Amino acid sequence: MAGPGRGRALRRRARRGRDRLDGPRGSDADDARHRDRHPHRLPGFKLKPRPTTSAHGWLQAGVEVYGGPLLNSWLDRELELAGRVAVRGADGTVTEHLVRTGPMLRVPQLAIHLDRAVNDGLALDKQRHTQPVWGLATPGVPGSDPEGDVVAALAEAAGVAPDAVDGFDVVVADTQPPRRFGARGALFASGRLDNLLSTHAALTALLSAGGDAGFAGGDAARIRMVAAFDHEELGSESRSGAAGPFLADVLDRVYAGLGATAEDRHRAIAASWCVSSDVGHAVHPNYPERHDPANHPVAGGGPILKLNANQRYASDAVGSALWQAACRTAGVPSQAFVSNNAVPCGSTIGPITATRLGIRTVDVGAAILSMHSARELCAAVDPWYLSRAMRAALDVSLV
Ligand SMILES: [Zn+2]
């Protein structure tokens, strides 16, 4: 940024456009803050092309393993199909329709009588043992539908003609609703905590920040963003993943709309920070040895700050301090997570965002159990803690 005059011009444009790109009070620097969250599909199953099969009197659906699910957790649940179908119009255009079938499928477990050794170690073949049933296919049996077709069922649920469906991105989802339970309702179970928990917390924080009234006041205006990405479970390298161009493109367009120069942009990025939130592992009472002895997040202990010497997480000292300041302001506890050296941690989109944008990034999240199960578990208070900390982070400034 060239100087104060330039900053004022930016501020005027920002107000006109109902956007915000201003320096903090007493500073000439632009401060564009970027918040980066990602919901992604929970590891599980995706419907294959030509999905309808039948065997031994059962209608079945062909599914492909998506990401790294705990396969056993998907057994013996009433499941549904959900996602989008692409429909061909009469004029050749393609439209997308969201679809959700309701309870429709189940992957039945083999009875123990037919596998007496099952409790010594369940080994599921990813192809043979994961294909759900969804109806009966024997002619003459009441309720049987030998002509049953998965795509037709999807089309019906979407309210479109079956022969107009030219493509679909449809996954299998558990139909059991989320539930609070346990002593004093302290526990919370749901599918897709990874990572809708972070997305919910981020959106709640952003919305509670309000509009102009949410500012610290005066000229201390900022851009607050939440970005959510697909495909984190697969490494993020896709058009809609964090390694794709979407966030950088949006920032380019914001800066272009504000008339910012390249120098403005560099200064704004340097004055910004990004909170990358994903769930992490709470210490499991039955497997405490899997964690570091001193840094093992406990359920209900507040947001976790993720650190990794090998940059699997992007947090550095300054980012950590900013996050700690946010937690302190919010009045929520915080706790560090670093992996046991013998049990390497996963990664997040934090390092990707930091690498692509050059923005200081801190990896945080909520501690859960049963990660990548069809139904995960956390302390009911932790999503609330995380949201409070994120809300405070929106007002924590680097400069
Ligand atoms: Zn995950």
Boltz pocket constraint, residues with backbone or C-beta under 6 A from the ligand:
constraints:
  - pocket:
      binder: B
      contacts: [[A, 194], [A, 233], [A, 372]]
      max_distance: 6.0
